[in-house]
Amino acid sequence: MFYYTYILESLKDKSLYIGYTSNLKQRLLQHNSGKSTYTRQHLPYKLIHFEAFLHKTDAKKREVYLKSGWGFKTIKTLLSNYFSQTLPS
């Protein structure tokens, strides 16, 4: 079984959500159906990045890191091409 750390982008306001799960497809459906309290007001979401881990603790550590200040800088670097293509003209 894999565990996933993932990044979602709100199509409504471009905000990001970072989480981890063992079932990425189901979790994305939960977010977009409004079952997640935090993400409900930013619907809909699209998956823009994920990483797979063999151990749950590793996925959780990556989630915590990506939510930190250094983690946000890492996200900007990792997804620089994506963000440069999605910026409004």
C-alpha distances in whole Angstrom, upper triangle without the diagonal:
4,7,10,14,16,20,22,25,28,30,33,33,31,29,26,23,20,17,14,11,7,9,12,14,15,15,18,19,20,22,24,25,26,24,23,27,27,26,28,31,30,29,28,25,23,20,22,19,15,13,10,9,7,8,10,13,13,12,15,17,17,18,21,22,22,24,27,30,28,25,27,29,26,25,29,29,25,26,30,30,29,31,34,33,33,36,39,42
4,7,10,13,16,18,22,25,27,30,30,28,26,23,20,17,14,11,9,6,8,10,12,14,14,16,18,19,20,22,23,25,23,22,25,24,24,26,29,27,26,25,22,20,17,18,15,12,10,6,6,5,7,8,11,11,9,12,15,14,15,18,19,19,21,23,26,25,22,24,26,22,21,25,25,21,22,26,27,25,27,30,30,30,32,35,38
4,7,10,14,16,20,22,25,27,27,25,23,20,17,14,11,7,6,4,7,8,12,13,12,14,17,17,17,20,22,22,20,19,22,21,20,23,26,24,24,23,20,19,15,17,14,10,8,6,5,6,7,6,9,8,6,9,11,11,11,14,16,15,17,20,23,22,19,21,23,20,19,23,23,20,21,24,25,24,25,29,29,28,30,33,36
4,6,10,12,16,19,21,24,24,21,20,16,14,11,8,5,5,6,8,7,10,12,10,12,15,15,15,18,20,20,19,17,20,19,18,21,23,21,21,20,17,15,12,13,10,6,5,5,6,9,9,8,11,9,6,9,11,9,9,13,14,13,15,18,21,20,16,18,20,17,16,19,20,16,17,21,22,20,21,25,25,24,26,29,33
4,7,10,14,17,20,22,22,19,17,13,11,7,6,4,7,9,10,9,12,14,11,12,16,15,14,17,20,20,19,16,19,17,16,19,21,19,19,19,15,14,11,11,8,6,5,7,8,11,11,10,11,9,5,7,9,7,6,10,11,9,11,14,17,16,12,14,16,14,12,16,17,14,15,18,20,18,19,22,23,22,24,27,30
4,7,10,13,16,18,18,15,14,10,8,6,5,6,8,11,11,8,11,13,10,10,13,14,12,14,17,17,17,15,17,15,14,17,19,16,16,15,12,11,7,8,6,4,6,9,11,15,15,13,14,13,9,11,12,9,8,11,12,10,11,15,17,16,13,13,16,14,11,14,16,13,13,16,17,15,16,20,20,18,21,24,27
4,7,10,13,15,15,12,10,7,6,5,7,9,11,14,14,11,13,14,12,10,14,14,12,13,17,17,17,15,17,14,12,15,17,14,14,13,10,9,6,6,5,6,9,12,15,18,18,17,17,16,12,13,14,11,9,12,12,9,10,14,15,15,12,11,14,12,9,12,14,12,10,14,15,12,13,17,17,15,17,20,23
4,7,9,12,12,9,8,6,5,6,8,11,13,16,14,11,12,14,11,8,12,12,9,10,14,14,15,13,15,12,10,13,14,11,10,10,6,5,5,6,7,9,12,15,18,21,21,19,20,19,16,16,18,15,12,15,16,12,13,16,17,18,15,13,16,15,12,13,16,14,12,15,16,13,13,16,16,14,16,18,22
4,6,9,8,6,6,5,6,9,12,15,16,19,18,15,15,17,14,11,14,14,11,11,15,15,16,14,16,13,10,13,13,9,9,8,5,5,7,7,9,12,15,18,21,25,25,23,24,22,19,19,21,18,15,17,18,14,14,17,18,19,16,13,16,16,12,13,16,15,12,14,15,11,11,14,14,11,13,15,18
4,5,6,5,5,6,8,11,14,17,18,21,20,16,16,17,15,12,14,14,10,10,13,13,15,13,14,12,9,10,10,6,6,6,4,7,9,10,13,15,19,22,24,28,28,25,26,25,22,22,23,21,18,20,20,17,16,19,20,21,19,16,19,19,15,16,19,18,15,17,18,14,13,16,16,12,13,14,18
4,6,6,8,10,12,15,17,20,21,24,22,18,18,19,17,13,15,16,13,11,14,14,17,16,17,15,12,12,11,8,7,6,6,7,10,11,15,17,21,24,27,30,31,28,30,28,25,25,27,24,21,23,24,20,20,23,23,24,22,19,21,21,18,18,21,20,16,18,18,14,13,16,14,11,12,13,16
4,6,8,11,13,16,19,22,23,26,24,21,20,21,19,16,16,17,13,12,14,14,17,16,16,14,11,11,9,6,6,6,8,10,14,14,18,20,24,27,30,33,33,30,31,31,27,27,28,26,23,24,25,22,21,23,24,25,23,20,22,23,20,19,23,22,19,20,20,17,15,18,17,13,14,13,17
4,6,9,12,15,18,22,24,27,25,22,22,23,20,17,19,19,15,14,17,16,19,17,17,14,11,12,10,7,9,9,10,12,14,15,18,20,24,27,29,33,33,30,31,30,26,26,27,24,22,23,23,20,18,21,21,23,21,17,20,21,18,17,21,21,18,18,19,16,14,16,16,12,12,12,16
4,6,10,13,16,19,22,25,24,20,20,22,19,16,18,19,15,14,18,17,19,17,18,15,12,14,12,9,10,10,9,10,12,11,14,17,20,24,26,30,30,28,28,27,24,23,24,22,19,21,21,17,16,18,18,20,18,14,16,17,14,13,17,17,14,15,15,12,10,13,13,10,10,11,15
4,7,10,14,17,20,23,22,19,20,21,18,15,18,17,14,14,17,16,18,15,15,12,10,12,11,8,10,11,9,11,12,12,14,16,19,22,25,28,28,25,26,25,21,21,21,19,16,17,18,14,13,15,16,17,15,12,15,16,13,13,17,17,14,15,17,14,12,15,16,13,13,14,18
4,7,10,14,16,20,19,16,17,18,15,13,16,16,12,14,17,16,17,14,15,11,9,13,12,9,11,11,9,10,10,9,11,13,16,19,21,24,24,22,22,21,18,17,18,15,13,14,14,11,10,13,14,15,12,10,13,14,10,11,15,14,12,14,16,13,12,15,16,13,14,16,20
4,7,10,13,16,16,14,15,16,12,11,14,13,10,12,15,14,14,11,12,9,8,11,12,10,11,12,9,10,10,10,11,12,14,17,19,22,21,19,19,18,15,14,16,13,10,12,13,10,9,12,14,16,13,11,15,15,12,14,17,15,14,17,19,16,15,19,19,17,18,20,24
4,7,10,14,14,12,15,15,12,11,15,14,11,14,17,16,16,13,14,11,10,14,15,13,14,15,12,12,10,10,10,10,11,14,15,18,18,15,15,14,11,11,12,10,7,9,10,7,7,11,13,14,10,10,14,13,10,13,16,14,14,17,19,16,16,20,21,19,20,23,26
4,7,11,12,10,13,13,9,10,14,12,11,14,16,15,14,11,13,11,11,14,17,15,16,16,13,13,11,12,11,10,11,12,13,16,15,12,13,12,9,8,11,9,6,9,11,9,9,13,16,16,13,13,17,15,13,17,19,17,17,20,22,19,19,23,24,22,23,26,29
4,7,9,8,12,12,9,11,14,13,12,16,17,17,16,13,16,14,14,17,20,18,18,18,15,15,12,14,12,9,9,10,10,12,11,9,10,10,6,6,10,9,6,10,12,11,12,15,18,18,15,16,19,17,15,19,20,18,18,22,23,21,22,25,26,24,26,29,32
4,6,6,9,9,7,10,12,11,12,15,16,17,15,13,16,16,15,18,21,20,19,19,16,16,13,15,13,10,11,10,10,12,11,8,11,11,8,9,12,12,10,13,15,15,15,19,22,22,18,20,22,20,18,22,23,20,21,24,25,23,24,28,28,26,28,31,34
4,6,9,9,9,11,13,13,14,17,18,19,17,16,19,19,19,21,24,23,22,21,18,18,15,17,15,12,11,9,9,10,10,8,12,12,9,11,14,14,13,16,18,18,19,22,25,25,21,23,25,23,21,25,25,22,23,26,27,25,26,30,30,28,31,34,37
4,6,6,6,9,10,11,12,15,16,17,15,15,18,19,17,19,22,21,20,19,16,15,13,16,14,12,12,11,12,13,13,12,15,15,12,14,17,16,15,18,20,19,20,24,27,26,23,24,26,24,22,25,26,23,23,26,27,24,26,29,28,27,30,32,35
4,6,5,6,9,10,11,12,14,16,15,14,18,17,15,17,20,19,17,16,13,12,9,12,11,9,10,10,12,14,15,13,16,16,12,14,17,15,14,17,19,17,18,22,24,24,21,21,24,21,19,22,23,20,19,23,23,20,22,25,25,23,26,28,32
4,5,5,6,9,10,11,12,15,14,14,18,18,16,17,20,19,16,15,12,11,10,13,13,11,13,13,16,17,18,17,20,20,16,18,21,19,17,21,22,20,21,25,27,27,24,24,26,24,21,24,25,22,21,24,24,21,23,26,25,23,26,28,31
4,5,5,6,9,10,11,13,11,12,16,17,15,16,19,18,16,15,13,13,12,16,16,14,16,15,17,18,19,17,20,20,17,18,21,20,18,21,23,21,22,26,28,29,25,25,28,26,23,26,28,25,24,27,27,24,25,29,28,26,28,30,34
4,5,5,6,9,10,11,10,9,13,13,12,13,16,15,14,13,11,12,11,14,14,12,14,14,16,18,18,15,18,18,15,15,18,17,15,18,20,18,18,22,25,25,22,22,25,23,20,23,25,22,21,25,25,22,23,27,26,24,26,28,32
4,5,5,6,9,10,10,10,13,13,11,12,15,13,11,10,8,8,8,11,12,12,14,15,18,20,20,18,20,20,16,17,20,18,16,19,21,18,18,22,24,25,21,21,24,22,19,22,24,21,19,23,23,19,20,24,23,21,23,25,28
4,5,5,6,9,9,10,14,14,12,12,15,14,11,10,9,10,11,14,16,15,18,18,21,22,23,21,23,23,20,20,23,22,19,22,24,22,22,26,28,29,25,24,27,26,23,25,27,25,23,26,26,22,23,27,25,23,25,27,30
4,6,5,6,5,7,10,12,10,10,13,13,11,11,10,12,13,16,17,16,19,19,21,23,22,20,22,23,19,19,22,21,18,21,23,21,20,24,27,28,24,24,27,26,23,26,28,26,24,27,28,24,25,28,27,25,27,28,32
4,6,6,6,5,9,9,6,7,10,10,8,8,7,10,11,14,15,15,18,19,21,23,23,20,22,22,19,18,21,20,17,19,21,19,18,22,24,25,22,21,24,24,20,23,25,23,21,24,25,21,22,25,24,21,23,25,28
4,5,8,8,11,11,8,8,10,9,6,6,6,9,11,14,16,17,20,21,24,26,26,23,25,25,22,22,24,23,20,22,24,21,21,24,26,28,24,23,26,25,22,24,26,24,22,25,25,21,21,25,23,20,22,23,27
4,6,8,11,12,10,8,11,11,8,8,10,12,14,18,20,20,23,24,26,28,28,25,27,27,24,23,27,25,22,25,27,24,23,27,29,31,27,26,29,29,25,27,30,28,26,29,29,25,25,28,27,24,26,27,30
4,5,7,9,7,5,8,9,7,9,10,14,15,19,20,21,23,25,26,28,28,25,26,27,23,23,26,25,21,23,26,23,22,25,27,29,26,25,28,28,25,27,30,28,26,29,29,25,25,29,28,24,26,26,30
4,6,9,8,7,11,12,11,12,13,15,16,20,21,20,23,23,25,26,26,22,24,25,22,21,24,23,20,22,25,23,21,25,27,29,26,25,29,28,25,28,31,29,27,30,31,27,27,31,30,27,28,29,33
4,6,6,6,10,11,10,12,12,14,15,18,19,18,21,22,23,25,24,20,22,23,19,18,21,20,17,18,21,19,18,21,24,26,23,22,26,25,22,25,28,26,25,27,29,25,25,29,28,25,27,28,32
4,6,5,8,10,11,13,14,17,18,20,21,21,23,25,26,28,26,23,24,25,21,20,22,22,18,19,22,20,18,21,23,26,23,22,26,26,24,26,29,28,26,29,30,27,26,30,29,26,27,28,32
4,6,7,8,10,12,12,15,16,18,19,19,22,23,24,27,25,22,22,23,20,18,20,20,16,16,19,17,15,18,20,22,20,19,22,23,20,22,25,24,23,25,27,24,23,26,27,24,24,25,29
4,6,5,7,9,9,12,13,15,17,17,20,22,24,26,25,22,23,23,20,19,21,20,16,17,20,17,15,19,20,23,20,18,22,22,19,21,24,23,21,23,25,21,20,24,24,21,22,23,26
4,6,6,8,10,13,15,18,20,20,23,25,27,29,28,25,26,27,23,22,25,23,20,21,23,21,19,22,24,26,23,22,25,26,23,24,27,26,24,26,27,24,23,26,26,22,23,24,27
4,6,9,11,14,17,19,21,22,25,27,29,32,31,28,29,29,25,24,26,25,21,22,24,22,19,22,24,26,24,21,25,26,23,23,27,26,24,26,27,23,22,25,25,21,22,22,25
4,6,8,11,14,15,18,19,23,25,27,30,30,27,28,27,24,23,25,23,20,21,23,20,18,21,22,24,21,19,22,23,20,20,24,23,21,22,23,20,18,21,21,17,18,18,22
3,6,9,12,15,17,19,22,24,27,30,30,27,28,28,24,24,26,24,21,23,24,21,20,23,24,26,23,21,24,24,21,22,25,24,21,23,23,20,19,22,21,18,19,19,23
4,7,10,13,16,18,21,23,26,29,29,27,28,28,24,24,26,24,21,23,25,21,20,24,25,27,23,21,24,24,20,21,24,23,20,22,22,18,18,21,19,16,18,18,22
4,7,9,12,14,17,20,23,26,26,24,25,24,21,21,23,21,18,20,21,18,18,21,22,23,20,18,21,21,17,18,21,19,17,19,19,15,15,19,17,14,16,18,21
4,6,9,11,15,18,21,24,25,23,25,23,20,21,23,20,17,20,21,18,18,21,23,23,20,18,20,19,16,17,19,17,14,17,16,13,14,17,15,13,16,17,20
4,6,8,11,14,17,20,21,20,22,20,16,18,20,17,15,18,19,15,16,20,21,21,17,16,19,17,14,15,17,14,12,15,15,12,13,17,16,14,17,19,22
4,7,11,14,17,21,22,21,22,20,17,18,19,16,15,18,17,14,15,18,19,19,15,14,16,14,11,12,14,11,9,12,12,8,10,13,13,11,14,17,20
4,7,10,14,17,18,18,19,16,13,15,16,13,12,15,15,12,14,17,18,17,13,13,15,12,9,12,12,9,8,12,12,10,12,15,15,14,17,20,23
4,7,10,14,15,14,16,13,10,13,14,11,10,14,14,12,14,17,19,18,14,15,16,13,11,14,15,11,11,15,16,14,15,19,19,18,21,24,27
4,7,10,12,12,13,11,8,11,12,9,10,13,13,11,14,17,19,17,14,15,17,13,12,15,15,12,13,17,17,16,18,21,21,21,24,27,30
4,7,9,10,12,9,7,11,12,10,12,15,15,14,17,19,22,20,17,19,20,17,16,19,19,15,17,20,21,20,22,25,25,25,27,31,33
4,6,7,9,6,6,10,11,10,11,14,15,15,17,19,22,20,17,20,21,18,18,21,21,18,19,23,24,23,25,28,28,28,30,34,37
4,7,9,8,8,11,13,12,14,17,17,18,20,22,25,24,21,23,25,22,21,25,24,21,23,27,28,26,28,31,32,32,34,37,40
4,5,5,7,9,10,11,13,15,16,17,19,21,24,22,20,23,24,21,21,25,25,22,24,28,29,28,29,32,33,33,35,38,41
4,5,5,6,9,10,11,12,14,15,17,19,22,21,19,21,23,21,21,24,25,22,24,27,29,27,28,32,32,31,33,37,40
4,5,5,6,9,10,11,12,14,15,17,20,19,17,20,22,20,20,24,24,22,24,27,29,28,29,32,33,32,34,37,40
4,5,5,6,9,10,11,12,14,16,19,17,15,18,20,17,17,21,21,19,21,24,26,25,26,29,30,30,32,35,38
4,5,5,6,9,10,11,12,15,18,17,14,16,18,16,15,19,20,17,19,22,24,23,23,27,28,27,29,32,35
4,5,5,6,9,10,11,13,16,16,13,16,18,16,16,20,21,19,20,23,26,24,24,28,29,28,29,32,36
4,5,5,6,9,10,11,14,13,11,14,16,14,15,19,19,17,20,22,25,24,24,27,29,28,29,33,36
4,5,5,6,9,10,13,12,9,12,14,11,12,15,16,14,16,19,21,20,21,24,25,25,26,29,32
4,5,5,6,9,12,12,9,11,14,12,11,15,16,15,16,19,21,20,20,23,25,23,25,28,31
4,6,5,7,10,11,8,11,13,13,13,16,17,16,18,21,23,22,22,25,27,25,26,29,32
4,5,5,8,7,5,9,11,9,10,14,14,14,16,18,21,20,20,23,25,24,25,28,31
4,5,8,7,4,6,9,7,7,10,12,11,13,15,18,17,16,20,21,20,21,24,28
4,7,8,6,6,10,10,9,12,14,14,15,17,20,19,18,21,23,21,22,24,28
4,5,5,6,9,10,10,13,14,15,16,18,21,20,19,22,24,23,23,26,29
4,5,5,7,9,10,11,13,14,16,16,20,20,18,20,23,22,21,24,27
4,5,5,6,9,10,11,12,14,15,19,19,17,20,23,22,22,25,28
4,5,5,6,9,10,10,12,14,17,17,16,18,21,20,21,24,27
4,5,5,6,9,10,10,12,15,14,13,16,18,17,17,20,23
4,5,5,6,9,10,10,14,14,13,15,18,18,17,21,23
4,5,5,6,8,10,13,13,13,15,18,18,18,22,24
4,5,5,6,8,11,10,10,13,15,15,15,19,22
4,6,5,5,9,9,8,10,13,13,13,16,19
4,6,5,9,10,9,11,14,15,15,19,21
4,6,8,9,10,12,14,14,16,20,22
4,6,5,6,9,10,11,12,16,18
4,5,5,6,9,10,11,15,16
4,6,5,6,9,10,14,15
4,6,5,6,9,12,14
4,5,5,6,10,12
4,6,6,9,10
4,6,9,10
4,6,9
4,6
4
